[in-house]
């Protein structure tokens, strides 16, 4: 498979928010890329900058107070940072589309779901309202909503959360985007519905061939859907690599902490282990700690961690890690095991 | 929907009876009656007064008068006016129509001005223009409309003084009194219509001022709230332009509470035209009503009250039905 072609290449993205108390560096120099047809998961706690990253790609950061302070985002080789608002409008919903965390509030309550799906089709594909409504029904069928011809005339409040998220997906895919940004699309849903939505996204990705940028804090979901993973902490990427190495041999202590805090059927049954939580909280973005932002919560921290922000280094096979002690820690872990 | 409307209309009957009974009792609380002045006059003989009392029904107990009045109401008869010795309906029809002209024009002004201003203010929140609009809004809310009417009249005269001085132009910018020009009867019907419209502009604007100010403020708040909601983010992510986002998506929802109050404005604005009608000598409800009140011509007063009550009840029903039309989440069964 020719997977090496980059669809989106984000380089050194910086998104800052100017507040009364100072500048919040919500995203501070994040780089990653998404290949065509690939699913990249961006993982992190609340406040790590993952949602701001996704809104930055869409150029939907409310300005002011937010602004993209630096970096470039090459989409098919063209820098999205340099696009005018008018050019961005032609990209949004057409080449790059997005689904959100809250299916209950993400649809306008006073228009039918058909109208809301058709709106993008009319806008980007120049279809008539009637054709667009027909296509909207086809999209509903594609996302597995029964009786699509009837359901297009439903209002959002007549549907369940899972159904509404399917409608959001139908809307996002209606113009055949090259990139789908999914910002915690399953967080607000029941576990059984979550699995259905993930299945659906995987299936549609195979059919349509788009790339997916999947934003989540749920590692179970990542294992399910992603090809590669970027772990974010306090506005920076701290580890990046293919999904299997990240899950089996995490190198950044933060990623290890995240993985240990997930309940695992196999581990608990065999070792009767307690779940390990990462001590402390995400730092206040206005007052980030000196040096490595994770050091106050890190059980491997040494004095040197407080000196400078470590670089993101390649630990082999493109597995990137932002930790000065990754090599030592890995050896230690191996001994323990 | 139809059964709901029928049920609502049936519910209006006891409301109407209660409201009219209450209005009638209150009208009886005022000491004396229409014949007071005559009783005090030495020129009127007691027999005449007794005859008039009998013909007006003033010699009977109040509840008998009430039932007689209700009886005639059922026949769509509002009773007799004591003063003009003619049916109440003949006395009040013209003032009501005249007031309605004023009210309808001011309603149109209200929405035509307040909606764009409110949306603009919300979209440019905290900008200089927004703050100017806010300041003017508070001014509009604070100023009593009878006083504002006088201020405007003064301004119109000052402006004439200015144009006379520098441009040799001696016409008033807008008429400041009456509903029609002196040559009204000689005009064609189109010109008559234009003449009334021309006279209504200033008073209608005055009547609308506080409404414009209030609606602009509230709509601004509603719009700001809607613009930060999730479905607006969805609309943006679809690639819609700001105009569509503001008007098609946000305003469509921000406007819902106002649709709910349109019906209540109907009788309210007739009352609201109030003192402005007196300031500009508009032959509307207020002058007629005040005259009837001072003369204790109670059936004329009650006639206005009955019409207001009907408008209020009808307005509320229309509001509720409109609400179901604009908000699909509401369905009546």
Interface residues (C-beta under 8 A of the other chain):
Chain A: X58 X60 X88 X89 X90 X91 X92 X93 X94 X97 X98 X100 X102 X105 X106 X107 X108 X109 X110 X111 X112 X119 X120 X123 X124 X155 X157 X168 X171 X172
Chain B: X229 X230 X231 X233 X234 X235 X236 X237 X238 X239 X240 X241 X249 X252 X253 X256 X326 X327 X328 X329
